[in-house]
Amino acid sequence: FSKPALMSDSQLVVVQLDVKYLMPAMLDDTLRISVELKELKKASFWLKQQVYRETDLLIDGNVRLAALDKLSKKLVPLPKDIHECLSKASRNNKLWDRLWNRTWYTLQSSHPKK
């Protein structure tokens, strides 16, 4: 299977995470996930992520991802194509929405109802 966080000589890893769980999601809720690029640096980037049920904000978080060398585990610059893609997508709202922002059903029970 595909491992999109793995690149040829480096990999993307979460290096910092700040999440506020404001309300629970329930079985069969339709959730909308919002992702916004907040900051793009040479070797890392910050994403603001939010989860909504209709207009209710359930989760509000910020995540910092960085590129690390696969062998040494040291910080390295983001691959040029990834940096360019993030930069371009963040300037084009329609492209960003197509890449990141989604609505889907979640937490669906697989147990038969009694």
Helices and strands as residue ranges (DSSP letters): E 10-21, E 30-40, E 44-53, E 56-69, H 80-91, H 93-99, E 102-105
